[in-house]
Amino acid sequence: MRDKVEAVLNKIRPSLQRDGGNVELVEVKDGTVKVKLTGACVGCPMSTLTLQIGIERILKQEIPEIKKVIAV
């Protein structure tokens, strides 16, 4: 499962990196993915939207077993 999540995050990363940010996979457990937003994403007022509308939506779409994504 972790490899699947990492593969999807690798698809998302270029768009985050264009804006000076990035995402790191922290943990995958029981359908919950924990990620850490880094770079320009830290403290950005749009980071919540990036997490929910971008990262979480795409992960759930690509990997139906994912129930939620949280930032740590």
PEDALIN-V315186 format. One record per backbone hydrogen bond with DSSP energy under -1.0 kcal/mol. CO is the residue of the C=O (numbers start at 0). NH is the residue of the N-H. E is the energy in kcal/mol with one decimal. If there is no record, write none. Layout:
((CO & NH & E) (CO & NH & E))
This chain:
((0 & 4 & -2.4) (1 & 5 & -2.6) (2 & 6 & -2.1) (3 & 7 & -1.9) (4 & 8 & -2.7) (5 & 9 & -2.0) (7 & 11 & -1.3) (8 & 12 & -2.6) (11 & 14 & -1.1) (11 & 15 & -1.2) (12 & 16 & -3.1) (13 & 17 & -1.7) (15 & 20 & -2.7) (16 & 19 & -1.6) (19 & 39 & -2.8) (21 & 37 & -2.5) (23 & 35 & -2.6) (26 & 33 & -3.2) (28 & 31 & -2.2) (30 & 66 & -3.5) (30 & 67 & -1.7) (31 & 28 & -2.6) (32 & 69 & -2.7) (33 & 25 & -2.9) (33 & 26 & -1.7) (34 & 71 & -2.6) (35 & 23 & -2.5) (37 & 21 & -1.4) (37 & 40 & -1.5) (38 & 41 & -1.6) (40 & 43 & -1.5) (43 & 46 & -1.7) (45 & 49 & -2.6) (46 & 50 & -2.4) (47 & 51 & -2.6) (48 & 52 & -2.5) (48 & 53 & -1.1) (49 & 54 & -2.5) (50 & 55 & -3.2) (53 & 57 & -2.1) (54 & 58 & -2.5) (55 & 59 & -2.6) (56 & 60 & -2.0) (57 & 61 & -2.5) (58 & 62 & -3.0) (62 & 65 & -2.2) (67 & 32 & -2.5) (69 & 34 & -2.6))
